[in-house]
Amino acid sequence: MNNKLEQFIKDNRSEFNDKRPSKNVWDEIEATLPQPKRAKVVALGHVYKLMAAAAVVCVVLTSVYFVYIKEKNTQGSLANQPQQQNQIAPEYASQLNKEFNVIQTRQQELKEATASNPELYKAFLSDLQVLDSTYQMLQKQAGSTPNRDVIIKAMLQNLKLQSELLYRQLMISNELNQKEEPVKENKKETSATGISQQQII
């Protein structure tokens, strides 16, 4: 049946192609199609200015976070730890408080000793933060573990390590300060002898 239909269309093709649609048909079809929206033109200079402003804001906020907030959190965490430990392990409270006091004292001494070299203090503080984060993890575990004694002894050991680290950092800072003092004195002596030699001439 299909073959007969195809044969009929081939034979009578010229009779089917005698009518053509009018030109108005295409105009009517085109009118029913949705109109394309024009794209907005945005100046790239304006976009670059906004991106630069956003980058500046991000840099400022990040620096504020690391300079002020992070440093205060580190100091604040040591200040709040004795009260938290009294709740977790009252039997070890005196030992923990003793270590906290030693750490706070040495931190203050280190801060004063490295006042002339803030980069060194920041490096020392980052080393201490590693141990402090381990201590924080142990503290969280101490509240929920059945072997509290083992965890609390590990916390005491961590505090002793922090204290020892601060002691060694103080020693390094003092050695650096002692090396800088002779250099400063030599510069003063050299400048004083240079003046006296000029006066002689």
C-alpha positions as CSV (number, residue, x, y, z in Angstrom):
1,M,0.0,0.0,0.0
2,N,2.8,2.4,0.8
3,N,4.5,1.7,-2.5
4,K,1.3,2.6,-4.4
5,L,1.0,5.9,-2.5
6,E,4.6,6.8,-3.1
7,Q,4.3,5.9,-6.7
8,F,1.1,8.1,-7.0
9,I,2.9,11.1,-5.4
10,K,5.9,10.7,-7.7
11,D,3.7,10.5,-10.8
12,N,1.5,13.5,-9.9
13,R,4.1,15.7,-8.2
14,S,3.8,18.5,-10.6
15,E,0.0,18.8,-9.9
16,F,0.7,19.1,-6.2
17,N,3.4,21.9,-6.6
18,D,1.3,24.3,-8.6
19,K,0.1,26.3,-5.5
20,R,2.4,28.4,-3.4
21,P,1.7,30.1,-0.1
22,S,1.4,33.9,-0.2
23,K,4.0,36.2,1.2
24,N,1.6,37.3,4.0
25,V,1.7,33.8,5.5
26,W,5.4,34.2,6.5
27,D,4.7,37.7,7.9
28,E,1.8,36.3,10.0
29,I,4.0,33.4,11.3
30,E,6.7,35.8,12.2
31,A,4.3,38.1,14.1
32,T,3.2,35.2,16.3
33,L,6.8,34.3,17.3
34,P,8.0,35.9,20.6
35,Q,10.2,39.0,20.1
36,P,13.8,38.4,21.2
37,K,14.9,40.6,24.2
38,R,17.7,43.0,23.8
39,A,20.7,42.2,25.9
40,K,21.8,44.8,28.4
41,V,25.2,46.4,27.8
42,V,27.2,46.7,30.9
43,A,30.4,48.7,31.0
44,L,33.3,46.5,32.1
45,G,35.0,49.4,33.8
46,H,32.1,49.6,36.3
47,V,32.3,45.8,37.0
48,Y,36.1,46.0,37.6
49,K,35.6,48.8,40.1
50,L,33.0,46.8,42.0
51,M,35.3,43.7,42.0
52,A,38.3,45.8,43.3
53,A,36.1,47.3,46.0
54,A,34.9,43.8,47.1
55,A,38.5,42.6,47.1
56,V,39.6,45.5,49.3
57,V,36.8,44.8,51.8
58,C,37.7,41.1,52.0
59,V,41.4,41.9,52.6
60,V,40.5,44.4,55.3
61,L,38.1,42.1,57.1
62,T,40.5,39.2,56.9
63,S,43.3,41.3,58.4
64,V,41.1,42.6,61.2
65,Y,40.1,39.0,62.0
66,F,43.7,37.8,62.2
67,V,45.1,40.8,64.0
68,Y,42.5,41.5,66.6
69,I,39.9,38.8,66.9
70,K,42.1,35.7,66.6
71,E,44.7,37.1,69.1
72,K,41.9,38.0,71.6
73,N,40.4,34.5,71.3
74,T,43.8,32.9,72.0
75,Q,44.3,35.0,75.1
76,G,40.7,34.6,76.2
77,S,40.7,30.9,75.8
78,L,43.5,30.6,78.4
79,A,41.7,32.9,80.8
80,N,38.5,30.8,80.7
81,Q,40.1,27.4,80.9
82,P,40.6,27.2,84.7
83,Q,36.9,27.7,85.4
84,Q,36.0,25.0,82.8
85,Q,38.5,22.6,84.3
86,N,37.1,23.1,87.8
87,Q,33.8,21.8,86.5
88,I,35.3,18.8,84.6
89,A,37.9,17.7,87.1
90,P,37.7,19.3,90.6
91,E,40.3,16.8,92.0
92,Y,42.9,18.1,89.5
93,A,41.8,21.8,89.7
94,S,44.8,22.9,91.8
95,Q,47.4,21.4,89.4
96,L,45.6,22.8,86.4
97,N,45.3,26.2,87.9
98,K,49.0,26.2,88.8
99,E,49.9,25.3,85.2
100,F,47.5,28.0,83.8
101,N,49.1,30.6,86.0
102,V,52.6,29.6,84.9
103,I,51.5,29.8,81.2
104,Q,49.9,33.2,81.6
105,T,52.9,34.6,83.4
106,R,55.3,33.3,80.7
107,Q,53.0,34.5,77.9
108,Q,53.1,38.0,79.4
109,E,56.9,37.8,79.8
110,L,57.3,36.7,76.2
111,K,55.1,39.5,75.0
112,E,57.2,42.0,76.8
113,A,60.5,40.4,75.7
114,T,59.4,40.4,72.0
115,A,57.9,43.8,72.0
116,S,60.6,45.0,69.7
117,N,60.1,42.1,67.3
118,P,56.3,41.5,66.8
119,E,56.9,39.0,63.9
120,L,58.8,36.8,66.3
121,Y,56.0,37.0,68.8
122,K,53.5,36.0,66.2
123,A,55.6,33.0,65.2
124,F,55.9,31.9,68.8
125,L,52.2,32.4,69.3
126,S,51.4,30.2,66.3
127,D,53.5,27.4,67.8
128,L,51.7,27.7,71.1
129,Q,48.3,27.6,69.3
130,V,49.1,24.2,68.0
131,L,49.4,22.8,71.5
132,D,46.5,24.9,72.7
133,S,44.2,23.4,70.0
134,T,45.3,19.9,71.1
135,Y,44.4,20.9,74.7
136,Q,41.0,22.1,73.5
137,M,40.4,18.8,71.8
138,L,41.4,16.9,75.0
139,Q,39.1,19.2,77.1
140,K,36.1,18.3,74.9
141,Q,36.9,14.6,75.2
142,A,37.3,14.8,79.0
143,G,33.6,15.7,79.4
144,S,32.3,12.7,77.6
145,T,34.8,9.9,78.0
146,P,34.7,7.2,80.7
147,N,38.5,7.3,81.1
148,R,38.6,10.9,82.5
149,D,41.8,10.3,84.5
150,V,43.8,9.4,81.4
151,I,42.5,12.4,79.4
152,I,43.1,14.8,82.3
153,K,46.6,13.6,82.8
154,A,47.1,14.1,79.1
155,M,45.7,17.6,79.5
156,L,48.2,18.3,82.4
157,Q,51.0,17.0,80.2
158,N,49.9,19.3,77.4
159,L,49.9,22.3,79.8
160,K,53.4,21.4,80.9
161,L,54.5,21.2,77.3
162,Q,53.0,24.7,76.7
163,S,54.8,26.0,79.7
164,E,58.1,24.4,78.6
165,L,57.6,25.8,75.1
166,L,57.0,29.3,76.5
167,Y,60.2,28.9,78.6
168,R,62.3,28.0,75.6
169,Q,60.8,30.8,73.6
170,L,61.7,33.2,76.3
171,M,65.2,31.9,76.3
172,I,65.5,32.4,72.5
173,S,64.0,35.9,72.8
174,N,66.5,36.8,75.5
175,E,69.4,35.5,73.5
176,L,68.3,37.5,70.5
177,N,67.9,40.6,72.7
178,Q,71.4,40.1,74.1
179,K,72.9,39.7,70.7
180,E,71.2,42.9,69.5
181,E,72.4,45.0,72.5
182,P,76.2,44.6,71.7
183,V,75.5,45.5,68.1
184,K,73.7,48.7,69.2
185,E,76.5,49.5,71.7
186,N,79.1,49.0,69.0
187,K,77.3,51.4,66.7
188,K,77.1,54.0,69.4
189,E,80.8,53.6,70.2
190,T,81.7,53.7,66.5
191,S,79.8,56.9,66.0
192,A,81.3,58.4,69.1
193,T,84.9,57.5,68.1
194,G,84.2,58.8,64.6
195,I,83.1,62.2,66.1
196,S,86.2,62.4,68.3
197,Q,88.5,61.5,65.4
198,Q,86.9,64.2,63.3
199,Q,87.5,66.7,66.1
200,I,91.1,65.7,66.3
201,I,91.6,66.4,62.6
